[in-house]
């Protein structure tokens, strides 16, 4: 019986061969009130940042490894041979109020203006894709970038979210894995879109 995540309860009854039916009956009496179910293993790690007031589901195998200040949490994949890293950051700002308050009719245009604004002075990166999204009522933008000089050097996925009450969040993931890049990007994007502010 799987009680919680990877914790199991094992009941074992031993008996002489000629008393096998008695042992079976005893085991049934002990387990009669227990419900059987297939084991379920979590594919994601639920990361909650209580100080900054948000939570999200991280890709499987990702864990925080240091927390230098209250608003920044560093992450690393422990299941990869590649250099997979992440950072979660929260901050107060009203600089992107137009994007934070954009509605369904103009959120894409607001995201486009936001991307141009924050990449204006970063000639060393190339934006390969960006998309606007809404997570738990908070407007966000996911920006995929790579190194301008070597397009296969490192891949970065940045998720930015801005709330109407003046809070900003940056969820950054990077990898140098050129083989499984597409799969990892899907996991990164899924994690960013799972963002939820704790009430």
C-alpha positions in Angstrom: 0.0 0.0 0.0 1.3 3.4 -1.0 0.5 5.8 1.8 2.2 9.0 0.7 4.4 9.6 -2.3 7.2 7.0 -2.1 6.3 5.7 1.4 4.9 2.2 1.4 3.2 0.1 4.0 4.0 -3.6 3.7 2.1 -6.3 5.6 3.6 -9.8 5.6 2.2 -12.9 7.1 4.2 -16.1 7.3 2.9 -19.6 8.1 3.6 -23.3 7.5 2.5 -24.6 4.1 -0.5 -26.5 5.6 -1.8 -23.4 7.2 -1.7 -21.2 4.1 -5.4 -20.6 4.0 -5.4 -19.5 7.7 -2.6 -17.0 6.9 -4.5 -15.7 3.8 -7.7 -15.2 5.9 -5.7 -13.3 8.5 -4.1 -11.0 5.9 -7.5 -10.3 4.4 -8.9 -9.5 7.8 -6.1 -7.0 8.4 -6.5 -5.3 5.0 -10.2 -5.5 4.5 -10.8 -1.9 5.3 -7.9 -0.6 3.2 -8.6 0.6 -0.3 -6.2 -0.5 -3.1 -5.0 1.9 -5.7 -2.3 2.1 -8.3 0.9 3.9 -7.2 1.2 7.4 -8.3 4.5 9.3 -8.5 4.6 13.1 -8.8 6.0 14.3 -12.1 6.5 17.8 -10.8 7.9 19.3 -7.6 5.6 21.9 -6.0 7.7 24.9 -5.1 6.2 27.4 -2.8 8.0 30.7 -1.9 6.2 31.8 1.2 8.1 35.0 1.7 7.3 36.3 -1.8 3.8 34.9 -1.8 3.7 32.6 -4.8 4.0 29.0 -5.9 4.6 26.9 -9.0 5.2 23.4 -10.1 8.8 22.8 -11.1 10.0 20.2 -13.7 10.8 16.8 -12.1 14.2 16.7 -10.6 14.5 20.4 -9.9 15.3 21.6 -6.4 16.3 24.9 -4.7 20.0 24.9 -3.7 20.5 28.3 -2.1 18.5 31.3 -1.0 20.8 34.3 -0.5 18.0 36.9 0.0 14.3 36.7 0.6 13.2 37.6 -2.9 15.6 35.3 -4.9 15.6 31.5 -5.0 18.2 29.7 -7.1 17.4 26.3 -8.7 19.2 23.4 -10.2 18.3 20.2 -11.9 19.8 17.3 -10.0 18.8 14.7 -12.6 20.7 16.2 -15.6 24.3 15.8 -16.8 23.9 19.2 -18.5 24.1 22.6 -16.9 20.4 23.3 -16.2 19.8 26.2 -13.9 16.9 28.4 -12.7 16.2 31.5 -10.8 13.0 32.8 -9.2 12.9 36.5 -8.3 10.2 38.8 -7.1 10.3 42.6 -6.8 8.2 45.7 -6.5 7.7 47.8 -9.6 5.2 50.0 -11.4 7.4 50.4 -14.5 5.3 47.9 -16.5 1.8 49.0 -15.3 0.6 49.2 -18.9 1.4 45.5 -19.4 0.1 44.5 -15.9 -3.3 46.1 -16.7 -3.6 45.0 -20.3 -6.8 43.1 -21.1 -7.5 40.3 -23.7 -7.8 42.8 -26.5 -4.4 44.4 -26.1 -2.2 42.0 -24.0 -0.3 40.7 -27.1 0.5 44.3 -28.2 1.5 45.1 -24.6 3.8 42.0 -24.5 5.4 43.0 -27.8 6.2 46.5 -26.4 7.5 44.9 -23.2 9.9 42.6 -25.0 11.3 45.4 -27.1 11.8 47.5 -24.0 13.8 45.0 -22.0 15.9 43.7 -24.9 16.7 47.1 -26.3 20.2 47.2 -24.8 21.0 43.4 -25.0 22.7 42.9 -28.4 24.3 39.7 -27.1 21.1 37.8 -27.1 18.6 36.7 -29.8 14.9 36.4 -29.1 13.7 33.3 -30.8 10.1 33.3 -29.5 7.9 35.2 -27.1 4.3 34.8 -26.1 1.8 36.6 -23.7 -0.1 34.6 -21.2 -2.2 35.0 -18.1 -1.6 32.9 -14.9 -4.0 33.0 -12.0 -5.2 36.5 -13.2 -1.6 37.9 -13.5 -0.4 39.0 -16.9 2.9 37.4 -18.1 5.2 37.1 -21.0 7.5 34.1 -21.8 10.6 35.0 -23.8 12.9 32.4 -25.3 16.4 33.6 -26.1 19.8 32.3 -27.1 23.4 33.6 -27.5 23.7 35.9 -30.6 27.2 34.7 -31.5 26.6 31.0 -31.0 23.0 30.1 -31.3 23.6 26.6 -29.8 25.7 27.8 -26.8 22.9 28.2 -24.3 19.1 28.4 -24.3 17.2 30.6 -21.9 13.5 30.8 -21.1 12.5 33.9 -19.1 9.0 34.3 -17.7 7.9 37.7 -16.5 4.7 38.4 -14.6 3.4 41.7 -13.4 0.4 42.2 -11.0 -1.9 45.1 -10.9 -0.8 45.9 -7.4 2.8 46.6 -8.3 4.6 43.3 -8.0 6.9 41.7 -10.6 8.1 38.2 -10.9 10.9 36.7 -13.0 11.1 33.0 -13.5 14.3 32.1 -15.5 15.5 28.7 -16.7 18.5 27.9 -18.8 20.1 24.8 -20.4 23.1 24.0 -22.6 21.4 20.7 -23.7 21.1 20.9 -27.5 19.7 17.4 -27.9 16.8 17.6 -25.5 16.2 21.3 -25.8 12.6 21.1 -27.1 11.5 18.8 -24.3 13.1 20.9 -21.6 11.6 24.1 -23.0 8.2 22.5 -22.8 8.8 21.7 -19.1 10.1 25.2 -18.4 7.1 26.9 -20.1 4.7 24.6 -18.2 6.3 25.5 -14.9 6.1 29.2 -15.6 2.4 28.9 -16.6 1.7 27.1 -13.3 2.5 30.3 -11.4 -0.1 31.2 -8.7 -0.1 33.9 -6.2 -0.9 32.8 -2.7 -3.9 34.7 -1.3 
